[in-house]
Amino acid sequence: MVQTKKGTRTAANKAVSEAKKAAPAAKETTEKPAAPAKKAAAPAKRTAAKPEDALKAVVHIQFGGDKDIVAKDILDKAVENYKASHKDVQVKNIELYIVPEKNTAYYVVNGEEAEENQIQL
């Protein structure tokens, strides 16, 4: 049986209309943008300690019945004495040894010991 042009058109139109019906369903699934990937939560920012929250400490050394010295004061004097005699040297680290029995504090600056590195308490 031979189909006429009209029959061919009708079959073609029917196929096209079915394709159009199927196309929107396919179009909907492909046109939807993929859900954006969620960004990783940023780590919590650390807040710097407020100056009033900082630990305030004072070290007192008492000896000889009536002597009271503050370790920070002796440390500051040691740095000051060292800088006075070593003008071109930067103090990177300092170790302080307080010996109450000798009424003296000894200090080592930048790993260098010297007999003159001492303070009378």
Residue pairs with C-beta under 8 A, 6 or more apart in sequence:
3 11
58 70
58 72
59 70
59 71
59 72
60 68
60 69
60 70
60 71
61 68
61 69
61 70
61 71
61 98
61 100
62 68
63 100
63 101
64 100
64 103
67 100
67 103
67 121
69 98
69 121
71 96
71 98
74 96
74 98
74 105
74 119
74 121
75 94
75 96
77 119
78 94
78 96
78 105
78 107
78 109
78 117
78 119
79 91
79 94
81 117
81 119
82 89
82 91
82 94
82 107
82 109
82 117
83 89
83 91
85 116
86 109
89 109
89 110
91 109
91 110
92 110
93 109
93 110
93 111
94 107
94 108
94 109
94 110
95 107
95 108
96 105
96 106
96 107
97 105
97 106
97 107
97 108
98 105
98 121
99 105
99 106
100 121
103 120
103 121
104 118
104 119
104 120
104 121
105 118
105 119
105 121
106 117
106 118
107 117
107 118
107 119
108 117
109 117
